[in-house]
Amino acid sequence: MNLDIIGDIHGCYVEFEKLTERLGYDWSTGLPVHPDGRHLAFVGDLTDRGPESLKTAKLVWELVVGKQSAFYVPGNHCNKLYRYLLGNKVQTTHGLETTVSEFMSLNSEQRNEFREKFLDLYDSAPLYYVLDQGRLVIAHAGIREDYIGKSNLKVKTFVLYGDITGQSNPDGTPVRRDWARNYQGKATIVYGHTPVKEPRVLNNTYNIDTGAVFGGHLTALRYPEMELVSVPSTMPIVPEKFREIN
């Protein structure tokens, strides 16, 4: 299984295009296709804050559902957009407002089409992937070793939000424990969720959210080569978003 696992895109479509080109994907058909048959995988948080959230989500739908040639796990921002599109009452804050603004600028037919595709993408996705005969796990915010193979509410909260304490940071985001520091499992865990300035490799875990939407980089992990490939962001740098984990 040869994968290129992409960190949190957050609507940074241009960076995604550049990253896949650097990874050797050909876009001549309008979709990224690798000549050696490699496949893309996404750690979630496709939308919010960046300039082209809808275009990013539609492309991933095309690859995952349409072509069945890529892997996708949802992130917490995906979950919130999903609940918004279902008509649930959610606060359009922490980036969702940018995606909603794009969505509301569409006509009703386009809105219905996007809603159907995104709900389809989310509904068809597992909470996390266990791949390569258990050697690789892809989970948006990571996963504890004893949670692998389970799918209860605790596991769902963990893979979407991380190891949260119940407390909040000054900007309203939840305080997270550093689960990766204590991870001792054999499976390689690839995740995102917490923006880091450089990919964080610790105890066979790889955090590849290098804050593209906050002016950092968009990063991919080539598996099984374990090679990290990044492209710089075109977004302005927001240094306070690159937070250390407690």
C-alpha positions in Angstrom: 0.0 0.0 0.0 1.6 3.2 -1.2 -0.1 6.3 0.2 0.5 10.0 0.3 -1.2 11.2 3.5 -2.1 14.9 3.5 -2.3 17.1 6.6 -5.2 19.5 7.4 -5.9 21.5 4.2 -8.5 24.0 5.7 -9.5 25.3 2.2 -5.9 25.9 1.1 -6.6 24.4 -2.4 -3.7 26.1 -4.2 -1.2 24.6 -1.6 -2.9 21.2 -2.0 -2.4 21.3 -5.8 1.2 22.3 -5.4 1.9 19.6 -2.9 0.4 16.8 -5.0 2.3 18.0 -8.0 5.5 17.9 -5.9 4.5 14.3 -5.0 4.3 13.4 -8.7 0.6 13.6 -9.3 -0.7 14.5 -12.7 -3.7 16.9 -12.9 -4.4 16.7 -16.7 -7.7 14.9 -16.1 -8.8 17.6 -13.6 -8.0 15.2 -10.7 -4.7 14.2 -9.1 -3.6 10.8 -10.5 -0.2 9.3 -9.7 1.6 7.4 -12.6 2.8 4.8 -10.1 -0.6 4.1 -8.7 -0.1 5.8 -5.4 -3.2 6.9 -3.5 -4.0 10.0 -1.5 -5.3 9.9 2.1 -6.6 12.8 4.1 -6.5 13.3 7.9 -9.6 15.6 7.9 -10.3 19.3 8.3 -10.7 19.9 4.6 -12.6 23.2 5.2 -12.8 26.4 7.2 -10.6 29.5 7.4 -9.0 29.0 4.0 -10.1 30.6 0.7 -11.4 27.5 -1.1 -13.2 25.2 1.3 -16.0 24.1 -1.0 -13.6 23.4 -3.9 -11.4 21.3 -1.6 -14.3 19.3 -0.2 -15.8 18.6 -3.6 -12.4 17.4 -4.9 -12.0 15.0 -2.0 -15.6 13.7 -2.5 -14.7 13.1 -6.2 -11.6 11.1 -5.2 -13.1 9.2 -2.2 -16.7 8.6 -3.2 -16.7 9.2 -7.0 -13.5 7.4 -7.9 -13.0 5.4 -4.7 -9.3 6.0 -5.1 -8.5 7.9 -1.9 -9.0 7.6 1.9 -10.6 10.2 4.1 -11.3 10.5 7.9 -13.3 13.4 9.2 -11.9 16.1 11.5 -13.7 18.2 14.0 -14.2 21.0 11.5 -15.7 18.4 9.1 -18.0 17.2 11.9 -19.2 20.8 12.6 -19.9 21.5 8.9 -21.7 18.2 8.7 -24.0 19.2 11.6 -24.5 22.6 10.0 -25.6 21.0 6.7 -28.0 18.7 8.5 -29.7 21.8 9.8 -28.5 21.4 13.4 -27.9 24.5 15.5 -24.1 25.2 15.5 -22.1 28.3 16.1 -20.6 29.6 12.9 -17.3 30.5 14.5 -13.7 29.2 14.6 -13.5 29.2 10.8 -16.9 27.7 9.9 -18.1 31.2 9.1 -15.8 31.3 6.0 -17.2 28.0 4.7 -20.8 29.1 5.4 -20.1 32.4 3.5 -18.9 30.4 0.5 -21.9 28.1 0.8 -24.5 30.9 1.0 -23.0 32.6 -2.1 -24.2 29.6 -4.1 -27.6 29.3 -5.7 -30.0 26.8 -4.3 -29.2 24.1 -6.8 -25.5 24.4 -6.1 -26.1 24.4 -2.4 -28.1 21.2 -2.6 -25.4 19.6 -4.7 -22.7 20.5 -2.3 -24.8 19.5 0.7 -25.5 16.1 -0.8 -21.8 15.5 -1.7 -20.4 16.5 1.7 -23.0 14.5 3.7 -22.2 11.6 1.4 -18.5 12.0 2.0 -18.9 12.2 5.8 -21.4 9.4 6.1 -19.2 7.0 4.1 -16.1 7.8 6.2 -14.9 5.7 9.2 -13.9 7.5 12.4 -10.3 6.4 11.6 -8.6 4.0 9.3 -6.6 0.9 10.2 -4.6 0.0 7.1 -1.7 -2.2 5.9 -2.7 -5.1 8.1 -2.7 -3.0 11.2 0.6 -1.3 10.7 -0.9 2.1 9.9 -3.6 4.1 11.6 -4.9 7.4 10.2 -7.0 9.4 12.7 -7.6 13.2 12.7 -6.5 14.0 16.2 -4.7 10.8 16.8 -5.8 7.8 18.8 -4.7 5.9 22.0 -3.5 2.4 21.5 -6.3 0.8 23.6 -8.9 2.6 21.4 -7.8 1.1 18.1 -10.5 -1.2 16.9 -13.2 0.5 19.0 -15.8 3.1 18.0 -17.7 4.3 21.0 -18.3 7.9 22.0 -15.0 8.3 23.9 -13.1 7.1 20.9 -15.1 9.5 18.6 -14.3 12.4 20.9 -10.7 11.5 21.0 -10.1 11.1 17.2 -12.0 14.4 16.5 -10.7 16.6 19.3 -7.7 14.9 20.8 -7.1 14.1 24.5 -9.0 17.0 25.8 -9.0 18.0 29.5 -12.4 19.8 29.6 -10.6 23.1 30.1 -10.3 25.9 27.4 -7.5 28.0 26.1 -8.0 31.8 26.0 -9.2 31.6 22.4 -11.9 29.1 23.3 -10.2 26.0 21.9 -10.0 23.0 24.2 -6.8 22.3 26.2 -5.3 19.0 25.0 -3.0 16.5 26.7 0.0 15.2 24.8 -1.2 11.6 24.1 1.7 11.0 21.7 4.3 11.3 24.4 2.9 8.2 26.1 2.1 6.1 22.9 3.9 2.8 22.9 2.0 0.9 20.1 3.4 -0.9 17.1 1.1 0.8 14.6 2.2 4.1 13.1 -0.3 6.8 13.9 -0.6 9.6 11.3 -2.7 12.6 12.4 -3.1 16.4 12.4 -5.5 18.7 14.3 -2.9 20.6 16.3 -0.8 22.9 14.2 3.0 22.5 14.6 5.7 24.5 12.9 7.5 21.3 11.8 6.1 17.8 11.4 6.2 16.2 14.9 7.6 12.7 14.9 7.4 11.0 18.3 7.0 7.4 19.5 5.9 6.1 16.0 3.3 9.0 15.7 3.4 11.7 13.0 1.6 15.0 13.4 1.5 16.4 9.8 -0.7 19.5 10.5 1.9 22.1 9.8 -0.6 25.0 9.8 -1.1 25.7 6.1 -4.1 28.0 6.9 -2.0 29.9 9.4 0.9 30.6 7.1 2.9 27.5 7.8 3.2 24.6 5.3 1.0 21.9 3.9 2.6 18.6 4.6 2.3 15.0 3.3 3.8 11.8 4.6 4.7 9.3 2.0 4.0 5.8 3.2 5.7 3.3 3.6 8.8 5.4 2.7 8.0 7.7 5.8 9.3 10.6 3.8 7.9 14.1 4.7 7.1 16.5 1.9 5.9 20.1 2.4 5.0 23.2 0.4 4.9 26.7 1.9 1.6 28.4 2.5 0.4 31.5 0.7 -1.6 32.6 3.8 -0.3 35.2 6.3 1.5 33.8 9.3 -0.4 33.6 12.6 2.3 32.7 15.1 0.0 32.2 18.1 -1.9 29.4 16.4 1.2 27.1 16.6 0.5 26.0 20.1 2.6 23.6 22.2 0.7 20.6 23.6 0.7 20.2 27.4 
